[in-house]
Amino acid sequence: MNKFFQRDIISVRDLDKQELETIFDAAEKIIKLDPNERQEIARGKTLGYLFFEPSTRTRLSFQAAIALLGGTSLGIADIASSSAKKGESLADTVKIMSIYSDILVLRHTLDGSSRFAAEVSSKPVINAGSGTEEHPTQAIQDLFTIRKEKKKIDGLKIGIVGDLKYGRTVYSLLYALANYDVEVHLTSPEVLKIRPESIYEIKNSLSFTESTNIEEYLDDLDVLYVTRIQKERFPDEEEYLKVKGSYVIGLDLLQKMKDDAIILHPLPRLDEISTDVDKTKQARYFEQAEYGKYTRAALMGLILNENGF
Ligand code: NCD
C-alpha cells in the first residue's frame, strides 16, 4: 500500500524527505504519462472544495488537476453563497461535503481549521491554506519548482523576502526546506519578521539568517522567493501602510543577482515584483503556478489509489 493512501495532508511537518520526493517523482510521472493513462488515475472520483477565503491558482489548479486525472470537482468557491452564510457550522459543512466527494480541499481563515476538518470528515482532507499557519501544497509545488528548475535542492542558497510574519506559504516552505541541506536568508521589515514560536521545532535543522536589507545576500542567492505583504491579516490598516511596498524586485535589483538565479512567488503578486521582470530568464513564477497543477494531481493520485499509479 502506498503511504499516502486515504491520508490527510494538513501540515508539511507531517511529511519527511522521502515522502516529499515520492510526490515530486509522481508529479514527474504525471507530466510524462500518456493522456489516456492519466485519465484512469482518478476516473469516477470527485474532488470537493470549500474556500472560505479568496483563491485563484490553488482552487483552479486543484480542479484542473482532478480533471487531468479523469475525475470531477464540485464545491463552494464563495462561502457567501453557501449555507455557512446562514450560520451552518464548519463541522456540518465539511461532513456534507465528505458525503458528496472522495477527497476534500479546504481553505479557511483560521489556524487549525484543516486539522479540525480532517477530524470530522469521513474522506481525506487537504489543507489549501489555514490562516497564517500553513499552505502545504504550495510548499510541495515550490520545492518541485526548485528541483525542476535548478536540478537539485541540497546545496542551494535560498532568499525569502516579504511578509514573513503572516505569510503561511513561508512557514510551509521553511518546514519543507528543513529536510534539505540549504542555506536560507530571510528578509523582511522589522515588524514582519518570522514568528519564532512557529519555527521553534526546525531551528536546529535549518540554517538561516535574518535581515531587513534585501541587498545583503542578493548576489549570492540561487533562489529568491518573494511574497506579498498580507494586507488582510493586519489588525490595523495603518500598520499595513507603513510596510507596503517595502521591497520591490525590479530590473535594477535583478542585475545584482547571479545569472542562473531563479525568482519564485506563490502569487498573487501586487507591486513586489515589477512586471518588466516577467520576461527575464530568472522569472519562474508562472512555471511555478503550472507545476502546481502537476504536484496537486500527483498528491491526489497517491491519496486515491491504494497501490499508487
Ligand atoms: C498564497 C496564500 O493564499 O497563502 N496564495 C496562493 O495560494 N498561491 C499567497 C498569498 O495570498 O499571498
Residues whose N, C-alpha, C, O or C-beta is under 5 A from the ligand:
A	BS01	NCD	T58 G129 H135 R168 T169 R228 P266 L267 P268
